[in-house]
Amino acid sequence: MGTILNVYKVTDEDRRLVEEFRGNPNGHHSKDLQRLLNLFRGEDIEGKYIVLCNKPYKEWELGQTTGIGKPMKRLGIKYTNLNDAEWDVFKRRWKRHTGATLK
């Protein structure tokens, strides 16, 4: 897995953004939350958690990228609600950047 190379780092103050995301994972976000999401979404391509759509508007699955030119890995965790899938990815990315587990 590659190294995260970004100038911005998650701080203790960013903890307040967790509930903002959880309440509105697919909507307009504050500037601070958008900065955090840009950091998370800008991770190295290898090992990045993603949401895959299996059945439009009905079923999503957790996936993980394996590197440029390599097929992604399906992790077998499925969701019937897109917000639940996005929340799971957010929690995993949060843990990667902070070491802390969100519930």
Kinemage of the C-alpha trace (Angstrom):
@kinemage 1
@onewidth
@group {chain A} dominant
@subgroup {mainchain}
@vectorlist {calphas} color= white
{ca met a 1} P 0.000 0.000 0.000
{ca gly a 2} L 1.321 3.450 -0.891
{ca thr a 3} L 1.937 6.416 1.328
{ca ile a 4} L -0.636 9.153 1.780
{ca leu a 5} L 0.959 12.302 0.368
{ca asn a 6} L -1.212 15.293 1.181
{ca val a 7} L -0.444 18.560 2.875
{ca tyr a 8} L -3.676 18.587 4.880
{ca lys a 9} L -3.868 16.205 7.833
{ca val a 10} L -6.929 15.263 9.871
{ca thr a 11} L -6.995 17.070 13.223
{ca asp a 12} L -8.943 16.590 16.462
{ca glu a 13} L -11.091 19.556 15.413
{ca asp a 14} L -12.246 17.602 12.343
{ca arg a 15} L -14.116 15.176 14.620
{ca arg a 16} L -17.055 17.607 14.464
{ca leu a 17} L -17.370 16.884 10.729
{ca val a 18} L -18.199 13.212 11.288
{ca glu a 19} L -21.822 13.863 12.209
{ca glu a 20} L -22.216 16.357 9.371
{ca phe a 21} L -21.190 13.642 6.918
{ca arg a 22} L -23.279 10.966 8.597
{ca gly a 23} L -26.378 13.147 8.387
{ca asn a 24} L -25.826 14.061 4.744
{ca pro a 25} L -23.352 11.785 2.940
{ca asn a 26} L -24.522 12.646 -0.585
{ca gly a 27} L -25.452 16.309 -0.365
{ca his a 28} L -23.868 19.726 -0.215
{ca his a 29} L -21.131 19.863 2.394
{ca ser a 30} L -19.493 22.641 4.358
{ca lys a 31} L -16.083 23.820 3.163
{ca asp a 32} L -14.411 22.017 6.062
{ca leu a 33} L -16.140 18.715 5.342
{ca gln a 34} L -15.402 19.027 1.633
{ca arg a 35} L -11.703 19.547 2.437
{ca leu a 36} L -11.761 16.369 4.539
{ca leu a 37} L -13.547 14.407 1.800
{ca asn a 38} L -11.041 15.647 -0.782
{ca leu a 39} L -8.268 14.264 1.405
{ca phe a 40} L -10.026 10.912 1.779
{ca arg a 41} L -10.936 10.653 -1.899
{ca gly a 42} L -7.438 11.657 -2.978
{ca glu a 43} L -5.800 8.623 -1.353
{ca asp a 44} L -3.391 6.461 -3.295
{ca ile a 45} L -5.243 4.261 -5.755
{ca glu a 46} L -3.963 1.033 -4.205
{ca gly a 47} L -5.997 -0.098 -1.186
{ca lys a 48} L -8.645 2.623 -1.474
{ca tyr a 49} L -12.137 1.659 -0.256
{ca ile a 50} L -14.921 2.321 -2.757
{ca val a 51} L -18.650 1.764 -3.215
{ca leu a 52} L -19.629 -0.425 -6.151
{ca cys a 53} L -23.153 -0.448 -7.545
{ca asn a 54} L -24.423 -3.989 -8.194
{ca lys a 55} L -28.059 -3.122 -8.959
{ca pro a 56} L -28.937 0.535 -9.634
{ca tyr a 57} L -30.874 2.087 -6.735
{ca lys a 58} L -31.090 -1.317 -5.005
{ca glu a 59} L -27.741 -2.855 -4.071
{ca trp a 60} L -24.201 -1.633 -3.443
{ca glu a 61} L -21.060 -3.441 -2.362
{ca leu a 62} L -17.844 -2.508 -0.611
{ca gly a 63} L -14.824 -2.754 -2.850
{ca gln a 64} L -11.150 -1.978 -2.685
{ca thr a 65} L -8.829 -0.873 -5.444
{ca thr a 66} L -5.693 -2.915 -6.006
{ca gly a 67} L -3.635 -0.542 -8.142
{ca ile a 68} L -3.548 0.994 -11.585
{ca gly a 69} L -4.334 -1.531 -14.289
{ca lys a 70} L -5.388 -4.180 -11.782
{ca pro a 71} L -8.961 -5.326 -11.149
{ca met a 72} L -10.691 -4.045 -8.039
{ca lys a 73} L -11.466 -6.436 -5.230
{ca arg a 74} L -15.059 -7.048 -4.135
{ca leu a 75} L -15.175 -7.503 -0.366
{ca gly a 76} L -18.571 -9.229 -0.219
{ca ile a 77} L -20.137 -6.642 2.099
{ca lys a 78} L -23.436 -5.564 0.530
{ca tyr a 79} L -25.859 -2.745 1.290
{ca thr a 80} L -29.423 -1.972 0.305
{ca asn a 81} L -29.012 1.712 1.166
{ca leu a 82} L -26.405 3.941 -0.521
{ca asn a 83} L -26.037 6.116 2.582
{ca asp a 84} L -25.056 3.053 4.633
{ca ala a 85} L -22.432 2.150 2.037
{ca glu a 86} L -21.020 5.693 1.973
{ca trp a 87} L -20.930 5.779 5.792
{ca asp a 88} L -18.974 2.509 5.896
{ca val a 89} L -16.391 3.835 3.438
{ca phe a 90} L -16.118 7.082 5.404
{ca lys a 91} L -15.471 5.160 8.643
{ca arg a 92} L -12.779 3.051 6.993
{ca arg a 93} L -11.068 6.081 5.508
{ca trp a 94} L -11.302 7.903 8.860
{ca lys a 95} L -9.578 4.984 10.567
{ca arg a 96} L -6.847 4.935 7.929
{ca his a 97} L -6.115 8.620 8.473
{ca thr a 98} L -6.578 8.861 12.247
{ca gly a 99} L -6.236 5.358 13.666
{ca ala a 100} L -9.584 5.893 15.450
{ca thr a 101} L -12.636 3.710 14.948
{ca leu a 102} L -16.016 5.380 14.377
{ca lys a 103} L -19.225 3.598 15.363
